[in-house]
Amino acid sequence: MPWGVIAGLIVIALLCMAWPLLRRARQVPPALAPVPAPVVPRPPPAAAAAPGAQAADAQASAEALSADEIRRRLAELALATEPLRPAPAEDLQALLTAQRTLLETVATQPRYAPRRPLLLPQLLKAVNDDETSRHELAVIIARDPALTGSLLNLANSAFYRVTDRPVESIDRAVALLGTNGLRSLVAAALAQPVFRLTEKQFSRFPEIAWAHTYRCAAAAEAHAAIVEDSDPFAGQLLGLVFGLGTIVTFRVALDYYSARPSLKPDPAVIAAFLEAQSAAVAQRIAASWELSGRILNALADQIPGVGMRESTALGRSLSFGRLIAALAVLESHQRISDAGAKASILASGATPFQFERLWGRLTGKQDAAPPREQRRTGLPRRY
C-alpha cells in the first residue's frame, strides 16, 4: 500500500480519536457554568377595593378636619357667623387688657360664676362611697326641689332616656340608671341653670355651649373609664366645669361690649377670647369649688401655651371629650357627615374603637337599647 494512503489513514484515525476530546474541551465545566436565577413566584395582586368604597374613603379623608378647624366651625355655629375671620390683634388685646382683672376674680363673683353648689360636697362624698345606697343618694337629691326638677327633665331628654316610659321620680331614675348614671345626671343638673342666658346678642350661644358641654362630659367620662383607666366621674365633672368656664368667659366678653355702646360686638374677637381664656377661667372655678389637684391639672392641660409638659390622663380624656363632642354638635346641625367626623377623630390620633363606642350615644343614633349593664352604670362596658 502506498505510503501516502497509509499516512492519510493514520491522520483520519487520529482525528477520529481526538474529536470527542476537542468537543469536551470547548464546553464550559459544569462548576463554572452560570447559575440561573431562581424563579420567584409573584404574589397575587391585592384585591382592588370596590369603586364605591374607594370613593367613600376618599370623601371621608377629604372631610377630615384638624382640631383647630373643628373649634372654628363650632364657634361659627354658636356665634351665628360664617365664615369666621381671624380676630384683629389690636381688638383682641384691648378686650384682654380691659377684662384681665375681672378674669382673675370672676370665679368668686356671683354675677358670673355659680358658687359651689351646696349639695356638691355631699354628692361627691356619696357617689364616691361604695357603701352609699341608691336610696340614700335619692334622698340627698330630693332635698333640693329645683335640682330634682332639672334632674327629671334631663332624665327624660333624648340624650339620657333609655326606655319609652317617662321617668317621673328620682327613685325610678335611680332604678333605671344606677348610681353612676344618676351621678352624671346630678352633675349636669347642677351646671345646666348657668347656661340659661337671656342675651339678645348671640342668642344661640348658650344652647350650643350646653349641647357641647353635656356631650363633652359624657365622652370624657367614658374615655377616662375605658381608655385611661381613670376616674370616670372626674372626667365627667371636668367636662361640665370646662363648659362653665366657657359660658362665664362669654359673659365677660359681652359685658365688655355692653360697657362700650359705640363698639359693635365682633364674633371673631369673642371666639378668640373664648379660645384663649375659657380653660383658665374653668380652672379658677374648680379651685374656688375646692376640687382636687388632678382636676386642676387636667384643666391646665387645656390652657393654650402652657408649655410642652406631658398631659395628664384626665387631661387627655377632657381633650378627647371636647373634640368628639364638637363633632357631634356639628353633625346634629348638618355641618359634617358621620364619615367626616370619624376621619377627623382618626386624624387626631384616636382609634376607631374610641369613635364607635361613643358616636352613637353622642348623636342619638343608637339603633338598639343599651345593654343591661350599660343601663345600670351609665357607662359603656369595659373590655
C-alpha positions as CSV (number, residue, x, y, z in Angstrom):
1,M,0.0,0.0,0.0
2,P,1.5,3.3,-0.9
3,W,2.8,5.3,1.9
4,G,0.6,8.3,1.1
5,V,-2.5,6.2,1.5
6,I,-1.2,4.8,4.8
7,A,-0.4,8.3,6.2
8,G,-3.8,9.5,5.3
9,L,-5.5,6.7,7.1
10,I,-3.4,7.4,10.2
11,V,-4.3,11.0,10.2
12,I,-8.0,10.2,9.8
13,A,-7.8,7.7,12.7
14,L,-6.1,10.2,14.9
15,L,-8.7,12.8,14.1
16,C,-11.5,10.4,15.0
17,M,-9.8,9.7,18.3
18,A,-9.3,13.4,19.2
19,W,-12.7,14.7,18.1
20,P,-14.5,13.8,21.3
21,L,-11.7,15.3,23.4
22,L,-11.9,18.5,21.3
23,R,-15.7,18.8,21.8
24,R,-15.3,18.2,25.6
25,A,-12.6,20.9,25.9
26,R,-14.8,23.5,24.2
27,Q,-17.6,23.0,26.7
28,V,-17.7,25.1,30.0
29,P,-17.1,22.9,33.0
30,P,-20.4,22.4,35.0
31,A,-18.9,24.0,38.1
32,L,-18.2,27.2,36.2
33,A,-21.5,27.4,34.3
34,P,-23.6,30.4,35.2
35,V,-26.2,29.5,37.8
36,P,-29.7,30.5,36.6
37,A,-31.6,32.9,39.0
38,P,-34.3,31.1,41.0
39,V,-37.8,31.7,39.8
40,V,-39.7,33.5,42.5
41,P,-43.5,33.4,42.0
42,R,-45.1,36.8,42.0
43,P,-47.5,37.5,44.8
44,P,-51.1,37.6,43.7
45,P,-52.3,41.2,43.2
46,A,-54.2,42.8,46.1
47,A,-57.9,42.8,45.7
48,A,-58.9,46.2,44.5
49,A,-61.5,48.0,46.6
50,A,-64.9,48.4,45.2
51,P,-65.3,51.7,43.4
52,G,-68.0,52.8,45.9
53,A,-65.7,52.0,48.9
54,Q,-62.8,53.9,47.3
55,A,-65.0,56.9,46.7
56,A,-66.3,56.8,50.3
57,D,-62.8,56.6,51.8
58,A,-61.6,59.4,49.6
59,Q,-64.5,61.6,50.5
60,A,-64.1,60.9,54.2
61,S,-60.3,61.7,54.1
62,A,-61.2,64.9,52.3
63,E,-63.7,65.8,55.0
64,A,-61.2,65.2,57.9
65,L,-60.8,68.4,60.0
66,S,-58.0,69.5,62.2
67,A,-58.7,70.3,65.9
68,D,-58.4,74.0,65.1
69,E,-60.8,73.7,62.2
70,I,-63.3,71.8,64.4
71,R,-63.2,74.5,67.0
72,R,-63.6,77.2,64.4
73,R,-66.7,75.6,62.9
74,L,-68.2,75.2,66.3
75,A,-67.6,78.9,67.1
76,E,-69.2,79.8,63.7
77,L,-72.3,77.8,64.7
78,A,-72.6,79.2,68.2
79,L,-72.0,82.8,67.2
80,A,-74.1,82.6,64.0
81,T,-71.4,84.0,61.8
82,E,-69.8,82.4,58.8
83,P,-67.1,82.4,57.8
84,L,-65.3,83.4,61.0
85,R,-62.4,85.6,60.0
86,P,-59.2,85.9,62.1
87,A,-59.6,88.3,65.0
88,P,-57.8,91.7,64.7
89,A,-54.9,91.5,67.1
90,E,-55.4,95.0,68.5
91,D,-59.1,94.5,69.2
92,L,-58.4,91.2,71.0
93,Q,-55.6,92.7,73.0
94,A,-57.9,95.6,74.0
95,L,-60.5,93.1,75.3
96,L,-57.9,91.1,77.2
97,T,-56.4,94.2,78.8
98,A,-59.8,95.7,79.8
99,Q,-61.1,92.4,81.3
100,R,-57.8,91.0,82.8
101,T,-58.6,91.9,86.4
102,L,-62.1,90.6,86.1
103,L,-60.9,87.3,84.6
104,E,-58.7,86.8,87.6
105,T,-61.5,87.2,90.1
106,V,-64.5,86.1,88.1
107,A,-64.8,82.7,89.8
108,T,-65.8,84.3,93.1
109,Q,-68.3,86.8,91.6
110,P,-71.9,85.6,91.8
111,R,-72.9,87.6,88.7
112,Y,-70.6,85.4,86.6
113,A,-69.8,82.1,88.1
114,P,-72.0,79.9,90.2
115,R,-71.0,79.4,93.7
116,R,-70.1,75.9,94.7
117,P,-73.5,74.0,94.8
118,L,-74.5,73.4,98.4
119,L,-75.1,69.7,97.6
120,L,-71.8,69.2,95.8
121,P,-69.7,68.1,98.8
122,Q,-72.4,65.7,99.9
123,L,-72.9,64.3,96.4
124,L,-69.2,63.9,95.8
125,K,-68.8,62.0,99.0
126,A,-71.9,59.9,98.3
127,V,-71.1,58.9,94.8
128,N,-67.5,58.0,95.6
129,D,-68.5,55.9,98.6
130,D,-69.3,52.3,97.6
131,E,-71.4,51.9,100.8
132,T,-73.9,54.6,99.8
133,S,-77.1,53.1,98.6
134,R,-79.2,54.3,95.8
135,H,-81.9,55.2,98.2
136,E,-79.5,57.4,100.2
137,L,-78.4,59.2,97.1
138,A,-82.0,59.8,96.0
139,V,-82.8,61.3,99.5
140,I,-79.9,63.8,99.1
141,I,-81.1,64.9,95.7
142,A,-84.7,65.2,96.9
143,R,-83.7,67.9,99.4
144,D,-83.4,70.4,96.6
145,P,-86.7,70.7,94.6
146,A,-85.0,72.8,91.8
147,L,-82.4,70.1,91.4
148,T,-85.0,67.4,91.4
149,G,-86.9,69.1,88.6
150,S,-83.8,69.7,86.5
151,L,-82.7,66.1,87.1
152,L,-86.0,64.7,85.9
153,N,-86.0,66.9,82.8
154,L,-82.6,65.6,81.9
155,A,-83.5,62.0,82.6
156,N,-86.4,62.4,80.1
157,S,-84.3,64.1,77.4
158,A,-83.4,62.2,74.2
159,F,-79.8,62.0,75.2
160,Y,-80.3,60.2,78.6
161,R,-83.6,58.4,78.3
162,V,-83.2,54.7,77.9
163,T,-86.8,53.5,77.7
164,D,-90.1,54.7,76.1
165,R,-91.6,55.0,79.6
166,P,-91.1,58.5,81.1
167,V,-89.1,58.9,84.3
168,E,-91.4,60.5,86.8
169,S,-89.5,60.1,90.1
170,I,-86.0,60.1,91.5
171,D,-86.5,56.5,92.7
172,R,-87.3,55.4,89.1
173,A,-84.3,57.4,87.8
174,V,-82.1,55.5,90.3
175,A,-83.6,52.2,89.3
176,L,-83.1,52.8,85.6
177,L,-79.6,54.4,85.6
178,G,-77.9,53.1,88.6
179,T,-75.6,55.1,90.8
180,N,-73.0,56.0,88.1
181,G,-75.7,57.0,85.6
182,L,-77.5,59.1,88.2
183,R,-74.5,60.9,89.4
184,S,-73.9,62.0,85.8
185,L,-77.4,63.4,85.6
186,V,-76.9,65.1,89.0
187,A,-73.7,66.9,87.9
188,A,-75.4,68.0,84.7
189,A,-78.4,69.3,86.5
190,L,-76.2,71.3,88.9
191,A,-74.5,73.0,85.9
192,Q,-77.3,73.5,83.5
193,P,-79.0,76.6,85.0
194,V,-75.8,78.6,84.5
195,F,-76.3,78.3,80.7
196,R,-79.8,79.9,80.7
197,L,-78.9,83.3,79.4
198,T,-81.3,85.8,78.1
199,E,-78.9,87.9,76.0
200,K,-80.3,89.2,72.7
201,Q,-76.9,89.2,71.0
202,F,-75.6,85.8,70.0
203,S,-78.8,84.2,71.4
204,R,-77.8,80.7,70.0
205,F,-74.6,80.6,72.0
206,P,-76.0,79.2,75.3
207,E,-77.8,76.4,73.6
208,I,-74.8,75.3,71.5
209,A,-72.5,75.7,74.5
210,W,-74.7,73.5,76.6
211,A,-75.1,70.9,73.9
212,H,-71.3,70.7,73.6
213,T,-70.9,70.7,77.4
214,Y,-73.0,67.7,78.2
215,R,-71.7,65.7,75.3
216,C,-68.2,66.6,76.3
217,A,-68.9,65.4,79.9
218,A,-70.3,62.1,78.7
219,A,-67.4,61.5,76.3
220,A,-64.7,62.5,78.8
221,E,-66.4,60.2,81.4
222,A,-66.3,57.2,79.1
223,H,-62.8,57.9,77.8
224,A,-61.5,58.1,81.4
225,A,-63.1,54.8,82.2
226,I,-62.3,52.8,79.1
227,V,-59.1,54.3,77.7
228,E,-57.2,55.9,80.6
229,D,-58.4,53.5,83.3
230,S,-59.0,56.7,85.4
231,D,-61.9,58.1,87.5
232,P,-64.9,58.4,85.2
233,F,-66.8,60.8,87.5
234,A,-63.7,63.1,87.5
235,G,-63.8,63.0,83.7
236,Q,-67.5,63.8,83.6
237,L,-67.1,66.7,86.1
238,L,-64.2,68.1,84.1
239,G,-66.4,68.4,81.0
240,L,-69.1,70.3,83.0
241,V,-66.6,72.6,84.7
242,F,-64.9,73.4,81.3
243,G,-68.4,74.3,79.9
244,L,-69.0,76.6,82.9
245,G,-65.7,78.3,82.1
246,T,-66.8,78.8,78.5
247,I,-70.1,80.4,79.4
248,V,-68.6,82.6,82.1
249,T,-65.9,83.8,79.7
250,F,-68.6,84.5,77.2
251,R,-70.5,86.7,79.7
252,V,-67.3,88.6,80.5
253,A,-66.8,89.4,76.7
254,L,-70.4,90.6,76.4
255,D,-70.1,92.9,79.3
256,Y,-67.0,94.5,77.7
257,Y,-69.1,95.4,74.7
258,S,-72.1,96.4,76.9
259,A,-69.9,99.0,78.6
260,R,-68.9,100.4,75.2
261,P,-72.0,101.0,73.2
262,S,-70.0,102.5,70.3
263,L,-68.3,99.2,69.8
264,K,-70.2,96.5,67.8
265,P,-69.5,93.0,69.2
266,D,-67.1,91.2,67.0
267,P,-67.7,87.5,66.7
268,A,-64.1,86.9,65.6
269,V,-62.8,88.7,68.7
270,I,-65.2,86.9,71.0
271,A,-64.2,83.5,69.5
272,A,-60.5,84.2,70.0
273,F,-61.2,85.4,73.6
274,L,-63.0,82.2,74.4
275,E,-60.2,80.1,73.0
276,A,-57.6,81.9,75.0
277,Q,-59.4,82.2,78.3
278,S,-62.1,79.5,78.8
279,A,-59.7,76.9,80.3
280,A,-58.1,79.3,82.7
281,V,-61.5,80.5,83.9
282,A,-62.7,76.9,84.3
283,Q,-59.6,76.2,86.4
284,R,-60.3,79.1,88.7
285,I,-63.9,77.9,89.1
286,A,-62.6,74.4,90.0
287,A,-60.2,76.0,92.5
288,S,-63.0,78.0,94.1
289,W,-65.0,74.9,94.5
290,E,-62.0,73.2,96.2
291,L,-61.9,70.4,93.6
292,S,-58.9,68.1,93.6
293,G,-55.4,68.9,92.2
294,R,-55.9,66.3,89.4
295,I,-59.0,68.3,88.3
296,L,-56.9,71.5,88.3
297,N,-54.1,69.8,86.4
298,A,-56.4,68.4,83.7
299,L,-57.8,71.9,83.1
300,A,-54.3,73.3,83.0
301,D,-53.7,70.9,80.1
302,Q,-56.3,72.8,78.1
303,I,-54.8,76.2,78.5
304,P,-53.1,77.4,75.3
305,G,-49.4,78.0,75.6
306,V,-48.8,76.3,78.9
307,G,-45.7,74.6,77.7
308,M,-44.6,71.2,76.5
309,R,-45.2,69.3,79.7
310,E,-46.8,65.9,79.3
311,S,-50.6,65.9,79.6
312,T,-52.3,64.0,82.4
313,A,-54.7,61.1,81.9
314,L,-57.7,63.1,82.8
315,G,-56.4,66.0,80.6
316,R,-56.3,63.6,77.7
317,S,-59.9,62.5,78.4
318,L,-61.1,66.0,78.5
319,S,-59.3,66.9,75.3
320,F,-60.9,63.9,73.6
321,G,-64.3,64.8,75.0
322,R,-64.1,68.3,73.7
323,L,-63.2,67.2,70.2
324,I,-65.7,64.4,69.7
325,A,-68.5,66.5,71.4
326,A,-67.8,69.4,69.0
327,L,-68.1,67.0,66.0
328,A,-71.3,65.6,67.4
329,V,-72.8,69.1,67.7
330,L,-71.7,69.9,64.2
331,E,-73.2,66.7,62.9
332,S,-76.5,67.4,64.6
333,H,-76.6,70.7,62.6
334,Q,-75.6,69.1,59.3
335,R,-72.2,70.8,59.4
336,I,-70.3,67.5,59.0
337,S,-71.1,63.9,58.0
338,D,-70.6,60.8,60.0
339,A,-67.7,59.8,57.7
340,G,-66.1,63.2,58.1
341,A,-66.4,63.1,61.8
342,K,-64.8,59.6,62.0
343,A,-62.0,60.7,59.7
344,S,-61.4,63.8,61.9
345,I,-61.2,61.7,65.1
346,L,-58.8,59.2,63.5
347,A,-56.7,62.1,62.2
348,S,-56.4,63.4,65.8
349,G,-54.8,60.2,66.9
350,A,-57.8,58.4,68.4
351,T,-58.8,54.9,67.4
352,P,-61.8,53.6,65.5
353,F,-62.8,51.7,68.7
354,Q,-63.0,55.0,70.7
355,F,-65.1,56.6,67.9
356,E,-67.5,53.7,67.5
357,R,-68.1,53.3,71.3
358,L,-69.3,56.9,71.7
359,W,-70.6,58.3,68.4
360,G,-74.0,56.6,68.5
361,R,-74.7,57.8,72.0
362,L,-73.5,61.4,71.4
363,T,-75.6,61.8,68.2
364,G,-78.6,59.8,69.3
365,K,-78.1,57.3,66.6
366,Q,-78.0,54.1,68.7
367,D,-80.0,51.5,66.8
368,A,-80.7,49.4,69.8
369,A,-81.3,49.9,73.5
370,P,-78.1,49.9,75.5
371,P,-77.1,46.6,77.2
372,R,-78.4,46.0,80.7
373,E,-75.0,46.6,82.2
374,Q,-74.7,49.9,80.5
375,R,-78.2,50.9,81.6
376,R,-77.2,50.2,85.2
377,T,-73.9,52.1,85.2
378,G,-74.5,54.8,82.6
379,L,-71.1,53.9,81.0
380,P,-70.1,51.8,78.1
381,R,-68.9,48.4,79.2
382,R,-65.1,47.9,79.6
383,Y,-63.2,45.3,77.8
